[in-house]
Amino acid sequence: MNLDDEEAVGLGGVELIRAAMRKAARQLGWKVTTIGMIGTRHGTMVVVQDVREVPDEHNAVLTDAMNDRMRAALHKVWGDAGPAPVQRGSVALMTQEFRAAVAQAGP
């Protein structure tokens, strides 16, 4: 997730956001590692990574997603000057989903 530094502070800070994301991931049964950095050139970045082994039945979906991301990266380098399409699981899409969930939960 990539947030403006002020937005991250308004949500309780990077450590609270990491803790909430870690708790949600563990409730899903994920084995996670998290990273949180504030003040990067991209703002505040929070990463939650599921480090479990990928089950065989999901490998095809993951391979397709990886290929989609590679196509998007190649589009950025060699493609049209316009923005690359938003990919499933992209930082931009996950950040939008996070903001929508926070807005829906209310104060």
N, C-alpha and C positions, 0 to 999 in steps of 0.2 A: 504494500500500500504506500502511496506517495501523497503526503498532505503538506499544505503550507505550514510553516512553523507555528504561526499564530493559531491556526485551526487545531493543531495537535495540542497546544497548551490549553486551548478552550475545552478540549475533550478530556483534560486531566493529565496530560503529559505523556511522553513516549513510554515510560515504564508502566503506567496504568493501561495504555492501549495494548502494549505487548502482553501484559498479564491477562487482559480480557480475551485477546485473540488466542493465547495459549490455553486458557480454560475452555473456550469454545471448541478448540481443536481436540483437546483431550476428551471432551464429552462426546465427540464423534468417534473416539477410539483411536485417534492418531497418536503416533509417537513423534514428538516434535522437537525442533530446535528453533529458537527465535533470535532475531537480530533487530535492534532498534537504534537509529541514529538520528539526531536532530542537528539542524544547521548544515546539512550537506548542500551542495550546489543545486540539488533538486528539491530542497525542503526537508521535511521529516520523512524518513523511510522506515517502515516496519515490515519485517519479513517473518512469516511462519512457514517452516518447511516440514512436510511430513517425510520422515526418514525410514518408514517401513519398506520392506521389499514389495515390489509391485507384483500382484497376483497375475498369473498367466492370462486369465480371462480379460484383464484390463490392458495388456500390452499393446493390442491393436489400436485402442483408443488413444493411448499415450503416444504411440508412434505417429498417428494422424495429427495429433495436437502439435507434436514436435515439428512435423513437416509443415504445418500451417504457420508456425512461428518462423521457420526458416524461410518460407516463401515471403512472409511479411518483411523479414530482415533484408532479403534480396530485393524486394520491391523498394525498400527505403534506399538501398545503395544504387541499384541500377534502373529502378522503375520510374514511373511518372513523378513529377515534382510534387504532386499532392500527397496528403497524408496516407499512410498505409492503413488498411482496414483494421478495425479493432478485433483482436483475436480472443477466443475463449481463454479465460485464465490470465489475460494480460493485466499488467499493473493498472492501466487506465480503467479497465472495466471493473476490476475488483475494488478500486478506490471509489468509483461511482456507486457500486453496490453497498459499500460500507457507509458512505454518506447518506444514502437513501434509508438504510436501516436505522441510523442514528436519528434522522429526521422523523421517521415513523415512530420510534420509541418515545420521542418527545423529551421535554426537560424533566 
